[in-house]
Amino acid sequence: MATRHPMLSSVSNLPHFFLFYTSCLLVLSSLSNHLCHGFRPRHFNLSTAATHWSNAGATWYGAPDGFGSDGGSCGYGESVSQAPFSSMVTGIGPSLYNSGKECGACYQVKCTKHPSCSGKPARVVITDFCPGGVCASDRAHFDLSGTAFGAMAVPGQEKLLRDAGNLEIRFARVACDYAGKTLAFHVDQGSNSNYIAFVIEFEEGDGDLAGVGLMETGSLKTTSNNEQVITAEWRKMQQSWGAVWKLDAGGELQPPLSIRLTSQYSEQTLVAKNVIPVGWKPGATYRSLVNFL
């Protein structure tokens, strides 16, 4: 007759409710580990996600009713003062900037610990980088434009709130919504027939990008049989800096050019077909017919 292992015998003698309770704890522990380590399902949608608030520090820079700096380190230029950004922009500390890959991401910010705080959230877009001081020492830090900082105040008390200088705030990642505005591609002045770089603006939804690809309409290539064939394939672009992406084509580009965008947060893909036309020019801005929302 086989002898039961003493450990198995002791487990079998435990009350059933205890075994059930222990199993539930193990399942909950597993789920908690996923949640605490930033787990999210593929194609997670920010626009339908619950808002999760965290603590951060906040300062402001530039003119009291201004837009911080002219464009900042993301490369948006003068558009930060214009709709749809409308000066509601922020520089961000190293913990959230992610080497510029978070340029264009949207956050809600609010304050409650100063008498002039309204407690109501204001949405801002990352357009700049704040590399040192409290921006680097705080776990998370927003260096807001004067306009965005004042937007957290009780109406009429914007100056009193700005005079406070450094505040403790609450922040939450949210979807970007530009009221139906389509994607824009502003071609860098240094671009030419063999090299192209552009700033990508107004990405709805995630707002930030994980990758960008470019496809030419078609180019002639010689096969192993010395035949001339027209080929078209996606070519991976490199992040140059901030929201600027570039491609050194190694030969003359064949427009019109299609651009494929992959969002950083939800990994969604979108194609702006033939958005860079034949006869494109450095310094010009070209608008697509599509956006993520």
C-alpha positions, 0 to 999 in steps of 0.5 A, spaced: 500 500 500 502 506 498 504 511 503 501 518 502 506 524 503 506 527 510 505 534 506 499 532 502 496 529 508 496 535 512 494 539 506 488 534 505 486 535 512 485 543 511 478 546 511 476 547 504 474 554 505 481 555 507 484 552 501 479 556 497 481 562 500 488 561 499 487 560 492 483 566 491 489 570 494 494 567 489 490 569 483 489 576 486 497 577 487 498 575 480 493 580 477 496 585 482 503 584 480 501 585 472 497 592 474 503 594 479 508 593 473 504 597 468 501 592 465 496 594 459 493 589 454 495 591 447 492 596 443 490 599 450 485 605 448 487 612 452 480 615 450 476 609 453 481 608 459 479 610 466 483 617 469 489 615 474 491 621 478 498 621 481 502 627 484 508 631 481 511 638 482 509 644 478 513 650 476 512 655 470 516 659 465 516 664 460 511 670 460 505 670 465 500 669 459 505 666 454 506 659 451 513 658 455 518 658 449 518 658 442 516 651 440 521 648 445 525 642 445 520 638 441 520 642 435 513 645 434 515 652 433 510 658 433 504 653 433 505 652 440 501 659 441 496 657 436 490 653 436 489 647 437 495 648 442 493 655 444 499 656 449 496 650 453 503 647 453 508 644 458 515 642 459 516 636 462 522 633 467 526 627 465 522 621 468 516 623 463 520 626 457 523 619 454 528 622 450 523 626 446 518 620 445 513 623 449 512 629 445 505 630 443 502 626 449 497 630 453 495 630 460 490 633 465 493 637 471 490 640 477 492 643 484 488 643 490 493 645 496 493 653 495 487 657 496 487 660 489 487 653 486 480 651 483 481 644 483 479 643 476 483 639 471 486 643 465 489 639 459 496 640 457 501 638 451 508 636 452 512 641 447 518 642 451 524 639 456 526 641 463 532 637 464 535 640 471 533 643 478 526 640 481 524 638 474 530 632 475 529 631 482 522 631 483 519 624 481 515 627 476 515 635 474 511 639 469 514 646 467 508 649 465 507 655 460 504 661 464 497 660 461 497 653 463 499 654 470 494 660 470 488 655 468 489 651 474 487 657 478 480 660 481 478 665 475 481 672 477 486 669 481 491 666 476 496 671 478 496 669 485 497 662 483 503 664 479 506 668 485 506 661 489 511 659 484 512 651 485 506 647 487 504 640 488 499 638 483 496 632 481 496 629 473 493 624 469 495 621 462 489 622 457 487 622 450 489 628 445 483 631 442 484 636 437 476 637 435 477 633 428 484 636 426 488 632 421 495 630 422 500 635 419 507 634 417 512 640 417 518 639 412 524 641 415 528 647 412 534 642 411 530 637 407 532 635 400 531 630 394 535 625 398 534 627 405 527 629 408 525 630 416 519 633 418 515 635 425 509 631 426 503 635 429 496 634 432 496 626 433 490 625 437 489 619 441 496 617 444 499 623 442 506 620 442 509 616 437 513 609 437 515 609 430 514 612 423 515 609 416 515 612 409 513 609 403 515 612 396 510 611 390 515 607 386 522 607 384 526 603 379 531 597 381 535 592 378 534 585 379 539 579 378 536 578 371 538 586 370 531 587 369 528 594 371 522 593 376 518 598 380 518 597 387 515 600 393 516 598 401 516 601 407 522 604 410 524 606 417 525 613 419 529 615 425 527 620 431 532 626 429 530 630 436 523 631 439 517 630 434 522 631 428 523 624 424 528 623 418 530 619 413 537 619 409 534 616 403 541 614 400 538 616 393 533 621 390 526 620 393 520 618 389 514 622 391 508 622 393 510 620 399 506 616 404 507 616 412 505 610 417 505 612 424 505 607 430 503 610 436 507 609 443 502 608 448 496 603 444 501 601 438 495 603 433 498 604 426 495 609 421 497 611 414 497 618 411 497 616 404 501 620 399 501 626 404 507 629 401 506 631 394 510 631 388 514 638 388 514 638 395 518 644 398 522 644 405 519 649 410 512 647 407 506 644 411 502 638 408 496 636 412 493 629 411 486 626 411 486 622 417 488 622 424 487 616 430 480 618 433 
